[in-house]
Amino acid sequence: MLMASQKDWYCILGGHPSDSQAVLKQKYQKLALLYHPDKQNTEEVPEQTTEGAQRFIEISQAWKILGNEETKREYDLLLRETEITPSCHVDNQITLEEMEWEDDEEYYYYTCRCGGKYILEKEDLEQLLLVNCDSCSLVIEVYRSCKDSGQ
């Protein structure tokens, strides 16, 4: 479990903490070639080119952390620590795919057992989010799956 402000570097590379350095390196190289700015079609929509460049930056950051034994060990310890010590009581854990999209208001929502809604605005999307119900004190964790980040 990561805090909302932290990225899941394994998810970005399409890897897992149990993967060897060689496997992580292969995943990094494959994604780096796919998203490298020099490999992008310059005739594409500018937003797609910008998204590809941002994706390449994230992939590079992930490899910078996971490609070095010392920083990978520190990151793995941080992962274990956050899994052991939750920051608050969480009523439920769901993925973004389980939420409904409200077209008119442009937000994701999930119905709480009290009848209220957990509301997640598009600009708030991260790897993990804690979302409060709008009617009661319950909290859910919302995970953005790896396939949502283009993997």
C-alpha positions in Angstrom: 0.0 0.0 0.0 1.5 3.4 -1.0 0.5 6.8 0.1 -1.4 8.9 -2.5 1.6 11.0 -3.3 3.9 8.0 -4.1 4.1 6.1 -7.3 4.2 2.4 -7.7 7.5 2.0 -9.6 6.9 -1.7 -10.1 3.6 -1.1 -11.7 5.1 1.6 -14.0 7.6 -1.0 -15.3 4.9 -3.8 -15.3 7.0 -5.7 -12.8 6.7 -7.1 -9.3 9.0 -6.9 -6.2 9.9 -10.6 -6.7 11.3 -10.0 -10.2 15.0 -10.3 -10.7 17.2 -7.3 -11.7 17.5 -8.9 -15.2 13.7 -9.2 -15.6 13.2 -5.6 -14.4 15.9 -4.4 -16.8 14.2 -6.2 -19.7 10.8 -4.6 -18.9 12.5 -1.2 -18.6 14.3 -1.5 -21.9 11.1 -2.7 -23.7 9.1 0.3 -22.4 11.9 2.8 -22.9 12.1 1.8 -26.6 8.4 2.0 -26.9 8.0 5.5 -25.3 11.3 7.1 -26.2 10.7 10.6 -27.6 12.8 9.8 -30.7 10.6 6.8 -31.5 7.4 8.8 -31.4 5.6 9.8 -34.5 5.9 13.6 -34.8 2.7 13.8 -36.8 0.6 12.5 -33.9 -1.7 14.7 -31.8 0.4 16.9 -29.6 -1.3 15.6 -26.5 -0.3 12.0 -27.3 3.3 13.0 -27.9 3.3 14.8 -24.5 1.7 11.8 -22.8 4.4 9.5 -24.4 7.1 11.8 -23.2 5.7 11.9 -19.6 5.4 8.1 -19.7 9.1 7.9 -20.8 10.0 10.1 -17.8 8.1 7.9 -15.4 9.7 4.8 -16.8 13.1 6.3 -16.5 12.4 7.3 -12.9 11.2 3.8 -12.1 14.4 2.3 -13.5 16.6 4.8 -11.6 15.1 3.5 -8.4 14.6 -0.2 -9.2 17.8 -0.6 -11.3 20.1 0.2 -8.4 20.3 -2.4 -5.6 20.5 0.1 -2.8 17.6 2.3 -3.9 15.5 -0.7 -4.7 16.2 -2.2 -1.2 15.1 1.2 0.4 12.0 1.3 -1.8 11.1 -2.3 -0.9 11.5 -1.5 2.8 9.2 1.6 2.3 6.6 -0.7 0.6 6.7 -3.2 3.5 6.5 -0.4 6.1 3.4 1.2 4.5 1.8 -2.2 4.2 2.3 -2.9 7.9 1.2 0.6 9.2 -2.0 1.8 7.6 -2.6 5.5 7.9 -6.3 5.2 8.8 -9.0 2.6 9.0 -10.1 1.6 5.5 -13.6 0.2 5.0 -13.0 -1.3 1.5 -10.3 -1.5 -1.3 -11.4 -1.2 -4.9 -9.9 -0.5 -8.3 -10.8 2.4 -10.5 -12.6 0.0 -12.9 -15.1 -0.7 -10.1 -16.1 2.9 -9.9 -18.8 4.5 -12.1 -18.1 7.5 -14.4 -20.4 10.5 -14.1 -20.4 12.1 -17.6 -22.2 15.3 -16.7 -20.1 16.2 -13.7 -16.9 14.4 -14.9 -15.9 12.4 -11.8 -15.8 8.8 -10.7 -18.0 7.6 -7.9 -18.6 4.5 -5.8 -21.8 4.0 -3.7 -21.2 3.7 0.0 -23.2 1.3 2.1 -24.8 4.3 3.9 -26.1 5.5 0.5 -23.6 8.3 0.1 -20.9 8.4 -2.5 -17.2 8.2 -2.6 -16.3 10.8 -5.2 -13.0 10.9 -7.1 -12.3 13.7 -9.6 -10.2 12.9 -12.7 -7.4 15.2 -11.8 -6.9 13.5 -8.4 -5.9 10.1 -10.0 -2.8 8.5 -8.6 -1.6 4.9 -7.9 -3.5 4.8 -4.7 -6.1 7.2 -3.2 -7.9 7.3 0.1 -11.4 8.6 -0.5 -13.9 9.7 2.1 -17.7 9.1 1.8 -19.6 12.3 1.3 -22.2 11.3 3.8 -20.4 9.3 6.6 -17.0 8.7 8.0 -16.1 5.6 6.0 -12.9 5.6 3.8 -12.0 3.4 0.8 -8.7 2.9 -1.0 -8.9 3.2 -4.8 -6.1 1.6 -6.8 -5.4 2.5 -10.3 -4.6 -0.8 -12.0 -1.4 -1.3 -14.1 -3.4 -1.5 -17.3 -4.8 2.0 -16.6 -1.2 3.4 -16.8 -0.7 1.9 -20.3 0.8 -1.5 -19.5 
